[in-house]
């Protein structure tokens, strides 16, 4: 128990930690790395994974992967890195004053004054230009979708001021790749890709509600809204419902796509992983909240394997 408490204290805070990527960067770049959360790759994974689901759906799994699809996956990986970094900076620009009042975020470069607003905006522009260069490698449908997604990236940080459901808007934002990945291969949007988008939205609502419990007490003090505050002790049944819709949408996607028996078996493994999350998670334990949140990368990879056999 003492070890778990120690881990919780280390993991809950955004205090700067040593990582491989930090070690290889020059010292002057460290504040920018922390600003973009490049040292915390789980966010990149969670942004990228729905795109890979839809790319594999579009090319009919492992058998349909060719040079074009590999190139698309590489471009989406690079785009996820730059856009997740840009999203973090936009979030911190909106939330700088709030971050100063929250224990977990007070050490972030903008909140602490390590980076100025002007420096952050310059870095943001560079990241957005790189993201645009990547986006322009795709077809017209995907470019239009990518441009539309920028609106969500910009307004999402404001949602916790206006609604009790900011996790829904994060789901809409983080899973847009489910539409873009499919269109990058096919130049269109299908019912199946829309189902994947829905699956991703509900998945995000579940895991980000769990994450939001880490900040629940601070959010109550400064007036930030979240599904963690709204649902409170009733959160588990709600998250179970979110996850149930996720699995149902994935199964329906498989049915519409004529998926193999192996696909559905692996989806079942993903459902078991979600059951484990809900069984292990304790709403008043921030260490477990963070651990379960991070474990959703593993869930996403399980579903990637399923789509390899669709």
CORPECOR-V89640 format. One record per residue. N is the residue number from 1. RES is the residue in three letters. PHI is phi in radians with two decimals (999 if undefined). D_LAST is the distance of its C-alpha to the last C-alpha in Angstrom with 1 decimal. Layout:
n->N res->RES phi->PHI d_last->D_LAST
n->N res->RES phi->PHI d_last->D_LAST
//
This chain:
n->1 res->UNK phi->999 d_last->42.6
n->2 res->UNK phi->-1.09 d_last->44.8
n->3 res->UNK phi->-1.11 d_last->42.1
n->4 res->UNK phi->-1.10 d_last->39.5
n->5 res->UNK phi->-1.11 d_last->42.0
n->6 res->UNK phi->-1.07 d_last->42.7
n->7 res->UNK phi->-1.07 d_last->39.0
n->8 res->UNK phi->-1.06 d_last->38.8
n->9 res->UNK phi->-1.09 d_last->41.8
n->10 res->UNK phi->-1.28 d_last->40.3
n->11 res->UNK phi->-1.50 d_last->36.9
n->12 res->UNK phi->-1.19 d_last->37.8
n->13 res->UNK phi->-1.40 d_last->40.0
n->14 res->UNK phi->-1.57 d_last->39.1
n->15 res->UNK phi->-0.98 d_last->41.9
n->16 res->UNK phi->-1.10 d_last->41.3
n->17 res->UNK phi->-2.17 d_last->39.9
n->18 res->UNK phi->-1.32 d_last->39.7
n->19 res->UNK phi->-2.54 d_last->36.3
n->20 res->UNK phi->-1.00 d_last->35.5
n->21 res->UNK phi->-1.15 d_last->35.0
n->22 res->UNK phi->-1.17 d_last->38.3
n->23 res->UNK phi->-1.11 d_last->40.1
n->24 res->UNK phi->-1.53 d_last->39.3
n->25 res->UNK phi->-1.53 d_last->40.3
n->26 res->UNK phi->-1.13 d_last->44.0
n->27 res->UNK phi->-1.03 d_last->45.8
n->28 res->UNK phi->-1.12 d_last->46.3
n->29 res->UNK phi->-1.53 d_last->42.5
n->30 res->UNK phi->-1.00 d_last->41.9
n->31 res->UNK phi->-1.05 d_last->42.7
n->32 res->UNK phi->-1.25 d_last->40.2
n->33 res->UNK phi->-1.14 d_last->37.5
n->34 res->UNK phi->-1.21 d_last->38.2
n->35 res->UNK phi->-1.07 d_last->38.4
n->36 res->UNK phi->-1.54 d_last->34.9
n->37 res->UNK phi->1.04 d_last->33.6
n->38 res->UNK phi->-1.15 d_last->32.2
n->39 res->UNK phi->-1.42 d_last->33.3
n->40 res->UNK phi->-2.15 d_last->30.9
n->41 res->UNK phi->-1.27 d_last->27.4
n->42 res->UNK phi->-1.03 d_last->25.5
n->43 res->UNK phi->-1.13 d_last->25.9
n->44 res->UNK phi->-1.13 d_last->24.4
n->45 res->UNK phi->-1.00 d_last->21.3
n->46 res->UNK phi->-1.18 d_last->21.0
n->47 res->UNK phi->-1.36 d_last->21.5
n->48 res->UNK phi->-1.33 d_last->19.1
n->49 res->UNK phi->-0.97 d_last->16.0
n->50 res->UNK phi->-1.03 d_last->15.1
n->51 res->UNK phi->-1.13 d_last->15.5
n->52 res->UNK phi->-1.15 d_last->13.0
n->53 res->UNK phi->-0.92 d_last->10.3
n->54 res->UNK phi->-1.28 d_last->11.2
n->55 res->UNK phi->-1.12 d_last->11.7
n->56 res->UNK phi->-1.17 d_last->8.2
n->57 res->UNK phi->-1.07 d_last->7.1
n->58 res->UNK phi->-1.15 d_last->10.1
n->59 res->UNK phi->-1.69 d_last->9.6
n->60 res->UNK phi->1.11 d_last->6.2
n->61 res->UNK phi->1.45 d_last->5.4
n->62 res->UNK phi->-0.96 d_last->8.2
n->63 res->UNK phi->-1.13 d_last->9.5
n->64 res->UNK phi->-1.72 d_last->10.4
n->65 res->UNK phi->-1.37 d_last->12.2
n->66 res->UNK phi->-2.24 d_last->15.9
n->67 res->UNK phi->-1.06 d_last->19.1
n->68 res->UNK phi->-1.06 d_last->18.7
n->69 res->UNK phi->-1.16 d_last->15.6
n->70 res->UNK phi->-1.09 d_last->17.3
n->71 res->UNK phi->-1.07 d_last->20.4
n->72 res->UNK phi->-1.09 d_last->18.8
n->73 res->UNK phi->-1.09 d_last->17.4
n->74 res->UNK phi->-1.09 d_last->21.0
n->75 res->UNK phi->-1.12 d_last->22.6
n->76 res->UNK phi->-1.16 d_last->20.7
n->77 res->UNK phi->-1.12 d_last->21.7
n->78 res->UNK phi->-1.09 d_last->25.3
n->79 res->UNK phi->-1.13 d_last->25.2
n->80 res->UNK phi->-1.14 d_last->24.0
n->81 res->UNK phi->-1.13 d_last->26.9
n->82 res->UNK phi->-1.24 d_last->29.5
n->83 res->UNK phi->-1.31 d_last->28.5
n->84 res->UNK phi->-1.13 d_last->28.3
n->85 res->UNK phi->-1.10 d_last->31.6
n->86 res->UNK phi->-1.10 d_last->33.0
n->87 res->UNK phi->-1.09 d_last->31.9
n->88 res->UNK phi->-1.11 d_last->33.7
n->89 res->UNK phi->-1.17 d_last->36.8
n->90 res->UNK phi->-1.03 d_last->36.8
n->91 res->UNK phi->-1.03 d_last->36.4
n->92 res->UNK phi->-1.25 d_last->39.3
n->93 res->UNK phi->-1.14 d_last->41.5
n->94 res->UNK phi->-1.18 d_last->41.2
n->95 res->UNK phi->-1.80 d_last->41.6
n->96 res->UNK phi->-0.90 d_last->44.2
n->97 res->UNK phi->-1.22 d_last->46.9
n->98 res->UNK phi->-1.14 d_last->44.7
n->99 res->UNK phi->-1.04 d_last->43.4
n->100 res->UNK phi->-1.10 d_last->47.0
n->101 res->UNK phi->-1.69 d_last->47.4
n->102 res->UNK phi->-1.93 d_last->44.3
n->103 res->UNK phi->-0.96 d_last->44.6
n->104 res->UNK phi->-1.20 d_last->41.1
n->105 res->UNK phi->-1.97 d_last->41.3
n->106 res->UNK phi->-1.10 d_last->45.0
n->107 res->UNK phi->-1.59 d_last->44.6
n->108 res->UNK phi->-1.06 d_last->42.1
n->109 res->UNK phi->-0.95 d_last->43.7
n->110 res->UNK phi->-1.28 d_last->44.5
n->111 res->UNK phi->-1.14 d_last->45.7
n->112 res->UNK phi->-1.48 d_last->47.9
n->113 res->UNK phi->1.52 d_last->49.3
n->114 res->UNK phi->-1.18 d_last->48.0
n->115 res->UNK phi->-2.18 d_last->46.5
n->116 res->UNK phi->-1.44 d_last->48.2
n->117 res->UNK phi->-1.04 d_last->46.6
n->118 res->UNK phi->-1.08 d_last->47.5
n->119 res->UNK phi->-1.13 d_last->45.8
n->120 res->UNK phi->-1.13 d_last->42.6
n->121 res->UNK phi->-1.15 d_last->42.6
n->122 res->UNK phi->-1.07 d_last->43.1
n->123 res->UNK phi->-1.12 d_last->40.2
n->124 res->UNK phi->-1.06 d_last->38.0
n->125 res->UNK phi->-1.08 d_last->39.0
n->126 res->UNK phi->-1.07 d_last->38.1
n->127 res->UNK phi->-1.12 d_last->34.6
n->128 res->UNK phi->-1.17 d_last->34.1
n->129 res->UNK phi->-1.17 d_last->35.4
n->130 res->UNK phi->-1.12 d_last->33.0
n->131 res->UNK phi->-1.07 d_last->30.1
n->132 res->UNK phi->-1.12 d_last->31.4
n->133 res->UNK phi->-1.06 d_last->31.6
n->134 res->UNK phi->-1.19 d_last->27.9
n->135 res->UNK phi->-1.05 d_last->27.0
n->136 res->UNK phi->-1.21 d_last->29.1
n->137 res->UNK phi->-1.40 d_last->26.9
n->138 res->UNK phi->-1.71 d_last->24.2
n->139 res->UNK phi->-1.32 d_last->24.5
n->140 res->UNK phi->-1.07 d_last->26.7
n->141 res->UNK phi->-1.05 d_last->24.2
n->142 res->UNK phi->-1.18 d_last->22.9
n->143 res->UNK phi->-1.09 d_last->26.6
n->144 res->UNK phi->-1.09 d_last->27.7
n->145 res->UNK phi->-1.08 d_last->25.0
n->146 res->UNK phi->-1.09 d_last->26.0
n->147 res->UNK phi->-1.11 d_last->29.6
n->148 res->UNK phi->-1.13 d_last->29.0
n->149 res->UNK phi->-1.14 d_last->27.4
n->150 res->UNK phi->-1.05 d_last->30.7
n->151 res->UNK phi->-1.04 d_last->32.4
n->152 res->UNK phi->-1.12 d_last->30.3
n->153 res->UNK phi->-1.06 d_last->30.8
n->154 res->UNK phi->-1.29 d_last->34.6
n->155 res->UNK phi->-1.55 d_last->35.1
n->156 res->UNK phi->-0.92 d_last->32.8
n->157 res->UNK phi->-1.04 d_last->35.6
n->158 res->UNK phi->-1.40 d_last->38.0
n->159 res->UNK phi->-1.11 d_last->36.1
n->160 res->UNK phi->-1.24 d_last->37.3
n->161 res->UNK phi->-1.57 d_last->40.8
n->162 res->UNK phi->-1.87 d_last->40.1
n->163 res->UNK phi->-2.47 d_last->37.6
n->164 res->UNK phi->-1.41 d_last->36.7
n->165 res->UNK phi->-2.05 d_last->33.0
n->166 res->UNK phi->-1.11 d_last->32.5
n->167 res->UNK phi->-1.12 d_last->29.3
n->168 res->UNK phi->-1.15 d_last->27.8
n->169 res->UNK phi->-1.20 d_last->28.9
n->170 res->UNK phi->-1.12 d_last->27.4
n->171 res->UNK phi->-1.08 d_last->24.1
n->172 res->UNK phi->-1.06 d_last->24.6
n->173 res->UNK phi->-1.35 d_last->25.6
n->174 res->UNK phi->-1.24 d_last->23.2
n->175 res->UNK phi->-1.87 d_last->20.0
n->176 res->UNK phi->-1.06 d_last->21.0
n->177 res->UNK phi->-1.09 d_last->18.8
n->178 res->UNK phi->-1.13 d_last->15.8
n->179 res->UNK phi->-1.46 d_last->17.6
n->180 res->UNK phi->-1.22 d_last->19.0
n->181 res->UNK phi->-1.10 d_last->15.9
n->182 res->UNK phi->-1.15 d_last->14.3
n->183 res->UNK phi->-1.21 d_last->17.8
n->184 res->UNK phi->-1.12 d_last->18.5
n->185 res->UNK phi->-1.56 d_last->16.0
n->186 res->UNK phi->-1.91 d_last->16.7
n->187 res->UNK phi->1.12 d_last->20.1
n->188 res->UNK phi->-2.72 d_last->19.3
n->189 res->UNK phi->-1.97 d_last->18.1
n->190 res->UNK phi->-2.04 d_last->16.0
n->191 res->UNK phi->-1.04 d_last->15.9
n->192 res->UNK phi->-1.10 d_last->12.3
n->193 res->UNK phi->-1.20 d_last->13.7
n->194 res->UNK phi->-1.17 d_last->16.7
n->195 res->UNK phi->-1.08 d_last->14.9
n->196 res->UNK phi->-1.10 d_last->13.4
n->197 res->UNK phi->-1.06 d_last->17.0
n->198 res->UNK phi->-1.10 d_last->18.4
n->199 res->UNK phi->-1.01 d_last->16.2
n->200 res->UNK phi->-1.15 d_last->17.6
n->201 res->UNK phi->-1.05 d_last->21.1
n->202 res->UNK phi->-1.20 d_last->21.4
n->203 res->UNK phi->-1.04 d_last->20.0
n->204 res->UNK phi->-1.12 d_last->22.7
n->205 res->UNK phi->-1.03 d_last->25.3
n->206 res->UNK phi->-1.23 d_last->24.8
n->207 res->UNK phi->-1.23 d_last->25.0
n->208 res->UNK phi->-1.40 d_last->27.7
n->209 res->UNK phi->-1.12 d_last->29.8
n->210 res->UNK phi->-1.03 d_last->29.8
n->211 res->UNK phi->-1.08 d_last->30.9
n->212 res->UNK phi->-1.14 d_last->33.5
n->213 res->UNK phi->-1.14 d_last->35.3
n->214 res->UNK phi->-1.12 d_last->36.5
n->215 res->UNK phi->-1.85 d_last->38.6
n->216 res->UNK phi->-0.98 d_last->39.5
n->217 res->UNK phi->-1.15 d_last->43.2
n->218 res->UNK phi->-1.13 d_last->43.7
n->219 res->UNK phi->-1.08 d_last->42.0
n->220 res->UNK phi->-1.11 d_last->44.4
n->221 res->UNK phi->-1.19 d_last->47.4
n->222 res->UNK phi->-1.69 d_last->46.5
n->223 res->UNK phi->1.50 d_last->45.0
n->224 res->UNK phi->-1.46 d_last->41.4
n->225 res->UNK phi->-1.69 d_last->39.1
n->226 res->UNK phi->-2.86 d_last->35.7
n->227 res->UNK phi->-1.18 d_last->33.6
n->228 res->UNK phi->-1.10 d_last->34.9
n->229 res->UNK phi->-1.24 d_last->38.4
n->230 res->UNK phi->-1.17 d_last->37.6
n->231 res->UNK phi->-1.48 d_last->35.7
n->232 res->UNK phi->0.86 d_last->37.7
n->233 res->UNK phi->-1.21 d_last->37.9
n->234 res->UNK phi->-1.62 d_last->35.5
n->235 res->UNK phi->-1.12 d_last->32.7
n->236 res->UNK phi->-1.01 d_last->30.7
n->237 res->UNK phi->-1.05 d_last->30.1
n->238 res->UNK phi->-1.15 d_last->29.2
n->239 res->UNK phi->-1.13 d_last->26.7
n->240 res->UNK phi->-1.03 d_last->25.2
n->241 res->UNK phi->-1.18 d_last->24.9
n->242 res->UNK phi->-1.02 d_last->23.2
n->243 res->UNK phi->-1.15 d_last->20.7
n->244 res->UNK phi->-1.12 d_last->20.2
n->245 res->UNK phi->-1.16 d_last->19.4
n->246 res->UNK phi->-1.00 d_last->16.9
n->247 res->UNK phi->-1.12 d_last->14.9
n->248 res->UNK phi->-1.09 d_last->15.6
n->249 res->UNK phi->-1.17 d_last->14.4
n->250 res->UNK phi->-1.16 d_last->11.0
n->251 res->UNK phi->-1.11 d_last->10.7
n->252 res->UNK phi->-1.11 d_last->12.1
n->253 res->UNK phi->-1.02 d_last->9.7
n->254 res->UNK phi->-1.11 d_last->6.8
n->255 res->UNK phi->-1.11 d_last->9.6
n->256 res->UNK phi->-1.13 d_last->10.7
n->257 res->UNK phi->-1.64 d_last->7.6
n->258 res->UNK phi->1.13 d_last->7.5
n->259 res->UNK phi->-1.14 d_last->4.4
n->260 res->UNK phi->-1.33 d_last->5.4
n->261 res->UNK phi->-1.06 d_last->8.4
n->262 res->UNK phi->-1.07 d_last->7.7
n->263 res->UNK phi->-0.96 d_last->5.3
n->264 res->UNK phi->-1.22 d_last->8.5
n->265 res->UNK phi->-1.12 d_last->10.9
n->266 res->UNK phi->-1.25 d_last->10.1
n->267 res->UNK phi->-1.07 d_last->10.6
n->268 res->UNK phi->-1.05 d_last->13.7
n->269 res->UNK phi->-1.07 d_last->14.8
n->270 res->UNK phi->-1.11 d_last->14.7
n->271 res->UNK phi->-1.11 d_last->16.8
n->272 res->UNK phi->-1.11 d_last->19.2
n->273 res->UNK phi->-1.05 d_last->19.6
n->274 res->UNK phi->-1.16 d_last->20.7
n->275 res->UNK phi->-1.09 d_last->23.0
n->276 res->UNK phi->-1.04 d_last->24.5
n->277 res->UNK phi->-0.96 d_last->25.1
n->278 res->UNK phi->-1.21 d_last->27.1
n->279 res->UNK phi->-1.27 d_last->28.9
n->280 res->UNK phi->-1.35 d_last->30.0
n->281 res->UNK phi->-1.22 d_last->30.9
n->282 res->UNK phi->-2.11 d_last->34.5
n->283 res->UNK phi->-1.15 d_last->35.4
n->284 res->UNK phi->-1.75 d_last->38.7
n->285 res->UNK phi->-2.08 d_last->37.5
n->286 res->UNK phi->-1.16 d_last->36.6
n->287 res->UNK phi->-1.06 d_last->35.6
n->288 res->UNK phi->-1.21 d_last->32.9
n->289 res->UNK phi->-1.06 d_last->31.8
n->290 res->UNK phi->-1.16 d_last->31.3
n->291 res->UNK phi->-1.09 d_last->29.6
n->292 res->UNK phi->-1.17 d_last->27.1
n->293 res->UNK phi->-0.98 d_last->26.6
n->294 res->UNK phi->-1.12 d_last->25.8
n->295 res->UNK phi->-1.17 d_last->23.4
n->296 res->UNK phi->-1.21 d_last->21.0
n->297 res->UNK phi->-1.04 d_last->20.1
n->298 res->UNK phi->-1.15 d_last->18.8
n->299 res->UNK phi->-1.03 d_last->16.8
n->300 res->UNK phi->-1.05 d_last->15.2
n->301 res->UNK phi->-1.20 d_last->14.4
n->302 res->UNK phi->-1.02 d_last->12.8
n->303 res->UNK phi->-1.23 d_last->10.4
n->304 res->UNK phi->-1.02 d_last->9.9
n->305 res->UNK phi->-1.06 d_last->9.1
n->306 res->UNK phi->-1.03 d_last->6.5
n->307 res->UNK phi->-1.23 d_last->4.8
n->308 res->UNK phi->-1.15 d_last->5.8
n->309 res->UNK phi->-1.96 d_last->3.8
n->310 res->UNK phi->-1.15 d_last->0.0
//
